[in-house]
Amino acid sequence: MQRILNFINGEYVAPVSNQYLKGFNPAIGAVYSEVPDSDERDVALAVKAATAAFEVWSNYTQEQRSDILLKIAQGIENRLEEFALAETNDQGKPLWLSKVMDIPRAVSNFKFYATTALSLSGEFHKTDSQIFNYTLRSPIGIVGCISPWNLPLYLFSWKITPALAMGNCVIAKPSEITPMTASMLGEVCNAAGLPKGVLNIIHGLGPKVGSSITAHQDIKAISFTGGTKTGAEISRIAAPMFKKMSLELGGKNPNIIFDDCDFEKTVKISAAAAFTNQGEICLCGSRIFIQDTLYERFKNAFVEEVKKRKVGDPLLDTSRVGAIVSKPHFEKVLSYIALAKEEGGSIILGGGPVEVPGRCKDGWFIEPTIIEGLAYDCRVNREEIFGPVVTLVPFSTEAEALKMANSTQYGLACTIFTENLSKAHRVAAKIESGIVWINCWLERDLRTPFGGVKQSGVGREGGFEALKFFTEEKNVCIKIDS
Ligand code: TXE
């Protein structure tokens, strides 16, 4: 049984409560770790450490901070296999995916912000020959970073690295469902020379210790990724305290396929967009809209392509779909498949749990599921399922596709497949989302603004956006007497 501890002031310490939550390995459906059940007392200790550290860290030069972040990146890279296995055991995703996506991206996040921070410049405006304006940018102070269970270290690092790069101290809370790799990061930070108290990692329940972070008066900004409902709860506490907030929330992303698409490529990319990471990525294309002239051909080819995505033991390289992250989420996803039948849908592939033999016989696995025959505005097509479940909906005109695609409360990402450039740009401009991929999916340039509209979030991460979020800007105007 692995006991996880909080990482406060550069040391691994037990929660003040000395109480622990059960940590599960979803592939075997069994408890394998203990997770601190922290509360506001642990937050208070972390804030004390962060306050003392801020004076030191904020006075490091940008280059000194960047050097340490680059050492942390190298430290993770040196232990990539170990981090990847820990991620898979905690989250249930295939090990090969942890190795090629999650952990390498965490390394890239540290490298990217370590280097991008070196080129963030201020502004200068010359009003006239005697009046000049320049901006000064300073760290906010102590910030809170709260991250989810689907891409644990990938998103944990995506939040803390811009904050650290700009001289802030961080109180970070990973999901209690997938705490392992965040916990391991503490020792890498110590080895890299990150001063103690700069990064504090606290584990525990969202409504308990997560809300204590949100509510703490000395924590001046909150960066959150998770469910829309949780985002609203965080806002309810933080908004009246005038805290800066970056909220990356849910999605119900449309994948719009026109009959003039590159067919083979579209089928393959649509399958990846639907089922990568068991469909547990906020950017997954879970509502597939196909032009009616292509519908039957696409449906048949898509089913055949998805059949290749074998569900299995995440430790096996042959497994394309791993375990669902938790029993409650497993049941939530199955409940939506049941709802789809009630709403008149037809299950054309999958539709239930999978018995994986051997060590995974008690694990939580669901077949990649494809549903057709649902109204575009039914609950299954409006609500975020966040699992290996997609729907197919035909459309006839571009206008109808846009109407259906834009019909949900979400607006995070969209994929469009067409070889007609004018149509691609026209549809991209009219889609209500923060991110649009044309003839591709999940191609990521970390310099680009990342985030959604409507109930998919507030603000943008990525590039200079994230660095500016974690700083305050001051304009200084000087008049020189003639
Ligand atoms: O997320 P939660 P969950 C969606 C997906 C999923 C749903 C809920 O639909 O089914 O959100 O997933 C912490 N104050 N996404 O329950 O609850 C919590 O401990 C402060 C999309 O995992 O939002 C965890 O660290 N913190 C998303 C983090 O918030 C609170 C990825 C996320 O947990 C809190 C994951 C509170 N009151 C889920 N309640 C994406 N956009 O990628 C919880 N937390």
Residues whose N, C-alpha, C, O or C-beta is under 5 A from the ligand:
A	BS01	TXE	I146 S147 P148 W149 N150 K173 P174 S175 E176 G204 L205 G206 P207 G210 S211 T225 G226 G227 T228 T230 E233 E248 L249 G250 C282 E384 I385 F386
